[in-house]
């Protein structure tokens, strides 16, 4: 998946604690995008907002 122009990626403030091995997350329209921060041009996973909310609730 190609990055939509102007996508604002973010990562956890705790991401520096693990040697740079982290993911970045972006919200685009009705989708949540996830990618490996070390491979910004690599594959991107896309989830709907509700499945993403369920995933986060499960983690907590």
C-alpha positions as CSV (number, residue, x, y, z in Angstrom):
1,X,0.0,0.0,0.0
2,X,1.4,3.4,-0.9
3,X,1.3,6.1,1.7
4,X,-1.4,8.6,1.1
5,X,0.2,12.0,0.7
6,X,0.4,13.9,3.9
7,X,-0.1,10.9,6.2
8,X,1.0,11.8,9.7
9,X,2.6,8.8,11.3
10,X,3.1,8.5,15.1
11,X,4.8,6.1,17.5
12,X,4.7,5.5,21.2
13,X,6.7,7.8,23.4
14,X,8.1,4.5,24.9
15,X,9.5,3.3,21.5
16,X,13.0,4.5,22.3
17,X,13.2,1.9,25.1
18,X,13.4,-1.1,22.8
19,X,16.3,-0.3,20.5
20,X,14.2,1.3,17.8
21,X,12.1,-1.9,17.1
22,X,8.6,-0.3,17.0
23,X,5.6,0.3,14.8
24,X,4.1,3.6,13.6
25,X,0.4,4.2,13.4
26,X,-1.6,6.7,11.3
27,X,-5.3,7.4,11.0
28,X,-6.5,8.0,7.4
29,X,-10.2,8.4,6.7
30,X,-11.9,5.4,8.3
31,X,-8.7,3.3,8.4
32,X,-5.9,2.8,10.9
33,X,-2.5,2.2,9.2
34,X,0.4,0.4,10.8
35,X,4.0,0.0,9.6
36,X,7.4,-1.0,10.8
37,X,9.3,2.2,11.7
38,X,12.6,0.8,10.4
39,X,11.0,0.1,7.0
40,X,8.9,3.2,6.2
41,X,8.6,2.2,2.5
42,X,7.7,-1.4,3.3
43,X,4.3,-3.1,3.8
44,X,1.5,-1.3,5.6
45,X,-1.3,-3.0,7.4
46,X,-4.8,-1.4,7.3
47,X,-7.6,-1.9,9.9
48,X,-11.0,-0.4,10.3
49,X,-11.5,1.8,13.3
50,X,-13.7,-0.6,15.2
51,X,-11.4,-3.6,14.9
52,X,-8.6,-1.3,16.0
53,X,-10.5,-0.1,19.1
54,X,-11.3,-3.8,20.0
55,X,-7.6,-4.6,19.6
56,X,-6.6,-1.8,22.0
57,X,-9.3,-2.7,24.5
58,X,-8.0,-6.3,24.5
59,X,-4.4,-5.1,25.2
60,X,-5.5,-3.1,28.1
